[in-house]
Amino acid sequence: MKKLDDSAILVARILMPVLFIVAGFGKMGGGYAGTQQYMEAMGVPGFMLPLTILLEFGGGLAILFGFLTRTVALVTLVFVLLTAFIFHSDFSQAGNQINFMKNLSISGGYLLLAVLGAGYFSIDRVLNKKW
């Protein structure tokens, strides 16, 4: 059963960060200025964008490969909840309610990953990292 659990955690680690890796990568190129303007319009300082990219792209890769998994999962959990409340809490705007619930669902997955850890197929296991 343990092998099945580790395989399921690996599949989860492959699926969970796809959204973040793609979003972070998209913000690095032509989407940078537009994203920065949107953040500032929502009251978030534009200087936070490089940290957002680092978390989305770098953190997404870290989760994918199982590196510092519990820590990155917790940071991502907080990030996803913050973005839900900052960017998606105005339910009068189309799509915000579903995006808010999407963020809640994603945060649940990252909470579970923070509790379970990266599993057998991970850099964390090779480095013998428990946290």
C-alpha beads as a LAMMPS data file, in Angstrom:
LAMMPS data file: protein, C-alpha beads

131 atoms
130 bonds

1 atom types
1 bond types

-500.0 500.0 xlo xhi
-500.0 500.0 ylo yhi
-500.0 500.0 zlo zhi

Masses

1 110.0

Atoms # bond

1 1 1 0.000 0.000 0.000
2 1 1 2.901 2.387 0.744
3 1 1 4.093 2.184 -2.874
4 1 1 0.605 3.140 -4.076
5 1 1 0.542 6.069 -1.635
6 1 1 3.937 7.307 -2.854
7 1 1 2.824 6.980 -6.474
8 1 1 -0.360 8.945 -5.747
9 1 1 1.641 11.699 -4.028
10 1 1 3.935 11.847 -7.066
11 1 1 0.953 12.203 -9.418
12 1 1 -0.468 14.945 -7.166
13 1 1 2.905 16.720 -7.167
14 1 1 2.939 16.587 -10.971
15 1 1 -0.630 17.890 -11.352
16 1 1 -0.781 20.536 -8.614
17 1 1 1.940 22.955 -9.754
18 1 1 1.086 23.015 -13.478
19 1 1 -1.139 26.084 -13.067
20 1 1 1.571 27.923 -11.128
21 1 1 4.469 27.028 -13.427
22 1 1 2.536 28.172 -16.510
23 1 1 1.276 31.347 -14.792
24 1 1 4.719 32.260 -13.451
25 1 1 6.343 31.654 -16.823
26 1 1 3.711 33.798 -18.542
27 1 1 4.415 36.681 -16.202
28 1 1 8.134 36.661 -17.098
29 1 1 7.639 37.801 -20.677
30 1 1 5.068 40.010 -22.293
31 1 1 2.621 39.597 -19.429
32 1 1 4.848 41.323 -16.879
33 1 1 3.677 44.922 -17.320
34 1 1 -0.005 44.014 -17.536
35 1 1 0.191 41.853 -14.441
36 1 1 2.003 44.586 -12.543
37 1 1 -0.684 47.122 -13.498
38 1 1 -3.455 44.728 -12.448
39 1 1 -1.779 44.069 -9.098
40 1 1 -1.396 47.800 -8.447
41 1 1 -5.028 48.428 -9.420
42 1 1 -6.019 45.861 -6.787
43 1 1 -3.878 47.565 -4.125
44 1 1 -0.888 45.225 -4.265
45 1 1 2.481 46.967 -4.771
46 1 1 4.028 46.232 -8.154
47 1 1 7.380 45.385 -6.576
48 1 1 5.744 42.176 -5.306
49 1 1 5.531 40.766 -8.839
50 1 1 9.062 39.273 -8.905
51 1 1 8.265 37.473 -5.631
52 1 1 5.021 36.239 -7.158
53 1 1 6.895 34.911 -10.181
54 1 1 9.478 33.267 -7.935
55 1 1 6.763 31.542 -5.925
56 1 1 4.654 30.513 -8.900
57 1 1 7.435 29.363 -11.210
58 1 1 10.189 28.430 -8.770
59 1 1 7.843 27.101 -6.114
60 1 1 5.931 25.177 -8.759
61 1 1 9.136 23.501 -9.910
62 1 1 10.097 22.786 -6.288
63 1 1 6.760 21.020 -5.708
64 1 1 7.090 19.154 -9.010
65 1 1 10.484 17.747 -8.040
66 1 1 9.693 17.366 -4.352
67 1 1 12.221 19.889 -3.051
68 1 1 11.466 21.651 0.266
69 1 1 7.949 20.400 -0.343
70 1 1 6.312 21.050 3.019
71 1 1 7.680 24.583 3.285
72 1 1 6.840 25.519 -0.299
73 1 1 3.376 23.972 0.077
74 1 1 2.677 26.093 3.166
75 1 1 3.904 29.278 1.500
76 1 1 1.833 28.479 -1.589
77 1 1 -1.193 27.767 0.608
78 1 1 -0.945 31.243 2.166
79 1 1 -0.358 32.816 -1.270
80 1 1 -3.421 31.123 -2.765
81 1 1 -5.652 32.174 0.134
82 1 1 -4.378 35.762 -0.057
83 1 1 -5.005 35.911 -3.794
84 1 1 -8.514 34.541 -3.254
85 1 1 -9.372 37.325 -0.831
86 1 1 -7.524 40.121 -2.652
87 1 1 -8.388 39.344 -6.270
88 1 1 -11.526 37.172 -6.209
89 1 1 -13.700 38.309 -3.299
90 1 1 -15.886 40.714 -5.276
91 1 1 -18.597 38.258 -6.273
92 1 1 -20.454 40.930 -8.269
93 1 1 -17.794 40.553 -10.972
94 1 1 -18.208 37.636 -13.361
95 1 1 -16.073 34.626 -12.563
96 1 1 -14.881 35.739 -9.147
97 1 1 -17.040 33.332 -7.167
98 1 1 -15.774 30.299 -9.087
99 1 1 -12.178 31.570 -8.909
100 1 1 -12.550 32.126 -5.177
101 1 1 -13.770 28.546 -4.714
102 1 1 -11.013 27.285 -7.039
103 1 1 -8.443 28.950 -4.807
104 1 1 -10.009 27.376 -1.717
105 1 1 -9.817 23.957 -3.372
106 1 1 -6.209 24.481 -4.407
107 1 1 -5.302 25.582 -0.878
108 1 1 -6.783 22.343 0.464
109 1 1 -4.487 20.359 -1.803
110 1 1 -1.438 22.307 -0.676
111 1 1 -2.415 21.855 2.972
112 1 1 -2.588 18.111 2.411
113 1 1 0.794 18.148 0.674
114 1 1 2.285 20.132 3.569
115 1 1 1.046 17.472 5.990
116 1 1 2.002 14.409 3.911
117 1 1 5.288 15.652 2.517
118 1 1 6.779 14.820 -0.871
119 1 1 6.717 11.052 -0.639
120 1 1 9.288 8.550 -1.821
121 1 1 9.862 9.894 -5.329
122 1 1 11.343 13.242 -4.366
123 1 1 14.485 15.262 -3.807
124 1 1 13.386 15.669 -0.177
125 1 1 13.707 11.899 0.361
126 1 1 17.150 11.827 -1.271
127 1 1 18.265 14.692 0.979
128 1 1 16.497 13.054 3.952
129 1 1 14.455 16.196 4.615
130 1 1 11.415 15.799 6.807
131 1 1 10.458 19.467 6.618

Bonds

1 1 1 2
2 1 2 3
3 1 3 4
4 1 4 5
5 1 5 6
6 1 6 7
7 1 7 8
8 1 8 9
9 1 9 10
10 1 10 11
11 1 11 12
12 1 12 13
13 1 13 14
14 1 14 15
15 1 15 16
16 1 16 17
17 1 17 18
18 1 18 19
19 1 19 20
20 1 20 21
21 1 21 22
22 1 22 23
23 1 23 24
24 1 24 25
25 1 25 26
26 1 26 27
27 1 27 28
28 1 28 29
29 1 29 30
30 1 30 31
31 1 31 32
32 1 32 33
33 1 33 34
34 1 34 35
35 1 35 36
36 1 36 37
37 1 37 38
38 1 38 39
39 1 39 40
40 1 40 41
41 1 41 42
42 1 42 43
43 1 43 44
44 1 44 45
45 1 45 46
46 1 46 47
47 1 47 48
48 1 48 49
49 1 49 50
50 1 50 51
51 1 51 52
52 1 52 53
53 1 53 54
54 1 54 55
55 1 55 56
56 1 56 57
57 1 57 58
58 1 58 59
59 1 59 60
60 1 60 61
61 1 61 62
62 1 62 63
63 1 63 64
64 1 64 65
65 1 65 66
66 1 66 67
67 1 67 68
68 1 68 69
69 1 69 70
70 1 70 71
71 1 71 72
72 1 72 73
73 1 73 74
74 1 74 75
75 1 75 76
76 1 76 77
77 1 77 78
78 1 78 79
79 1 79 80
80 1 80 81
81 1 81 82
82 1 82 83
83 1 83 84
84 1 84 85
85 1 85 86
86 1 86 87
87 1 87 88
88 1 88 89
89 1 89 90
90 1 90 91
91 1 91 92
92 1 92 93
93 1 93 94
94 1 94 95
95 1 95 96
96 1 96 97
97 1 97 98
98 1 98 99
99 1 99 100
100 1 100 101
101 1 101 102
102 1 102 103
103 1 103 104
104 1 104 105
105 1 105 106
106 1 106 107
107 1 107 108
108 1 108 109
109 1 109 110
110 1 110 111
111 1 111 112
112 1 112 113
113 1 113 114
114 1 114 115
115 1 115 116
116 1 116 117
117 1 117 118
118 1 118 119
119 1 119 120
120 1 120 121
121 1 121 122
122 1 122 123
123 1 123 124
124 1 124 125
125 1 125 126
126 1 126 127
127 1 127 128
128 1 128 129
129 1 129 130
130 1 130 131
